[in-house]
Amino acid sequence: MEKELRYDFEQNRALTVNLFHPDFTTSTRLASLINAKVGDVDARMVDSSSVLVRFRNTYQGSVVGLVSVIENLMFPLTPPPLW
């Protein structure tokens, strides 16, 4: 039998965006774009595959809505190296 876990996604004050193809340039660009396009959040690159997005106390939107905005941002991707 499965049991539903209680988790209030909207109570989080931060989320981490993980890139499928880790790249320092791409994660830096994503953090900069989030900061430019979304108000009341602070995004910063954690490493080549992660961007941490923290919500300021003045953030009025929903976490789900923010995830939708982030996943629809358009920016140039850095192609993976051909090693």
C-alpha positions as CSV (number, residue, x, y, z in Angstrom):
1,M,0.0,0.0,0.0
2,E,1.3,3.5,-0.9
3,K,1.0,6.4,1.5
4,E,0.9,10.0,0.4
5,L,3.7,12.1,1.8
6,R,2.6,15.4,3.2
7,Y,4.7,18.1,1.5
8,D,3.7,21.7,1.0
9,F,5.6,22.8,-2.0
10,E,4.4,26.4,-1.6
11,Q,6.0,26.8,1.9
12,N,9.5,26.5,0.5
13,R,11.6,29.7,0.4
14,A,14.2,28.3,-2.0
15,L,14.5,25.8,-4.8
16,T,17.4,24.3,-6.8
17,V,17.4,24.1,-10.6
18,N,19.6,21.2,-11.8
19,L,20.9,21.2,-15.4
20,F,20.8,18.0,-17.4
21,H,24.1,18.8,-19.0
22,P,26.4,20.5,-16.4
23,D,28.2,23.6,-17.7
24,F,29.5,26.6,-15.8
25,T,28.6,29.0,-18.5
26,T,25.0,27.8,-18.8
27,S,24.4,27.8,-15.1
28,T,25.8,31.4,-14.8
29,R,23.6,32.5,-17.7
30,L,20.6,30.9,-16.1
31,A,21.1,32.5,-12.8
32,S,21.6,35.9,-14.4
33,L,18.5,35.5,-16.5
34,I,16.3,34.5,-13.6
35,N,17.5,37.5,-11.7
36,A,16.7,39.8,-14.6
37,K,13.3,38.3,-15.5
38,V,11.8,37.4,-12.1
39,G,11.3,39.9,-9.3
40,D,11.9,39.3,-5.6
41,V,14.1,36.3,-6.0
42,D,17.9,35.8,-5.8
43,A,19.4,33.2,-8.1
44,R,23.0,32.2,-7.9
45,M,25.1,29.5,-9.5
46,V,26.1,26.8,-6.9
47,D,28.2,24.7,-9.3
48,S,28.2,23.7,-13.0
49,S,24.9,21.8,-12.7
50,S,22.9,23.7,-10.0
51,V,21.3,27.1,-9.6
52,L,19.9,28.1,-6.2
53,V,16.8,30.3,-6.3
54,R,15.9,31.9,-3.0
55,F,12.6,33.8,-2.5
56,R,12.7,37.2,-0.8
57,N,10.1,37.9,1.8
58,T,8.4,40.2,-0.7
59,Y,7.9,37.5,-3.3
60,Q,4.1,37.2,-4.0
61,G,4.0,34.6,-6.7
62,S,3.6,30.8,-6.3
63,V,6.5,28.4,-6.4
64,V,4.7,26.4,-9.1
65,G,4.3,29.5,-11.2
66,L,8.0,30.4,-10.8
67,V,9.1,26.9,-11.9
68,S,6.9,27.3,-15.0
69,V,8.6,30.7,-15.7
70,I,12.1,29.2,-15.2
71,E,11.5,26.2,-17.4
72,N,10.3,28.5,-20.3
73,L,13.2,30.9,-20.2
74,M,15.1,31.1,-23.5
75,F,18.8,31.7,-23.6
76,P,21.7,30.4,-25.6
77,L,23.1,27.1,-24.5
78,T,26.8,26.2,-24.5
79,P,27.4,23.1,-26.6
80,P,29.1,20.3,-24.7
81,P,32.8,19.9,-25.4
82,L,33.8,17.3,-28.0
83,W,36.6,15.6,-26.2
